Amino acid sequence: MKKRILIVGACGQIGTELTGALRAKFGDHKVIASDIREGEDALMKGGPFEILDATDYFALEDLVMRHEITDVYLMAAMLSATAEKFPMKAWNLNMNSLFNVLNLAKDHKIEKVFWPSSIAVFGSTTPKSDTPQRTIMEPSTVYGISKQTGERWCEYYHQKFGVDVRSVRYPGLISYKTLPGGGTTDYAVDIFHKALKHGKYISFLNSESTLPMMFMDDAIRATIDIMESPSEKVKIRSSYNLGAISFSPAEISEEIKTHLPEFEMEYQPDFRQAIADSWPQSIDDSDARQDWGWEHQFDLKATTKIMLDNLKPSE
Ligand code: AKB
């Protein structure tokens, strides 16, 4: 089978690492990276790259036809904190890009779609601990509303038109290669940069805000695994709960202190506190584990060590 992959939003936090992983797995020339802006050197030079506005259906269709794309990973999105500031822009980007890709699949111009959802689909009326796959979902953020709506459309396109769309609800993602942008869980990446640079971090969430999190390597593995699973194993076509670790700012600060004993933490919660308060603390992901064999590998200890080792300025 001739597989040709398009990553939309390849220069973002997830897209950058996903592009590298897919190129390593399937070959550089089989993976076309695209984004609205250019990315880092390794990504730009490592294989084909195209500038693409994912909300422009005709530009997307043209790219798909020219490169004979079979699989699309749609990673372009506006995240929770930025979306609160630009609600209409967020809705436009998050929804129109999804419709564009789903419609290409409906018209048989592509075969398979990956679209990321998020723990943001849940709200303050959702059970907070071990949040089930199927439960109350009343998101209170612009981003969460777009992700919940997106899930409904994915399932609809699968049931009505047979579109092979696959999705996971990402928790906060921790990585050292590319910075996240505009999310509520971003503190869990920023803290490492500031700890190494200044020995201090001012957290925009309070000390006890426990949230579901995951090291990027686990997230990339989950993403490729669900896309490469036989279709009959992917039983949920809205989006799968995906869990790994959960911690609060106080807990990650304690773990950092085991490496940097002088590290200090201060708390100055801002508007992102309300977003974090509306999200789950931990996730029940037994459906993903049963259906397509999901298993996380990195705990908080391992994640902290990898982050500090890789961000440490070399002597
Ligand atoms: C965010 O904080 O907005 C994202 C997410 C949990 O989807 N990282």
Residues whose N, C-alpha, C, O or C-beta is under 5 A from the ligand:
A	BS01	AKB	L79 S80 A81 S118 I119 Y170 P171 G172 L173 G182 G183 T184 T185 D186
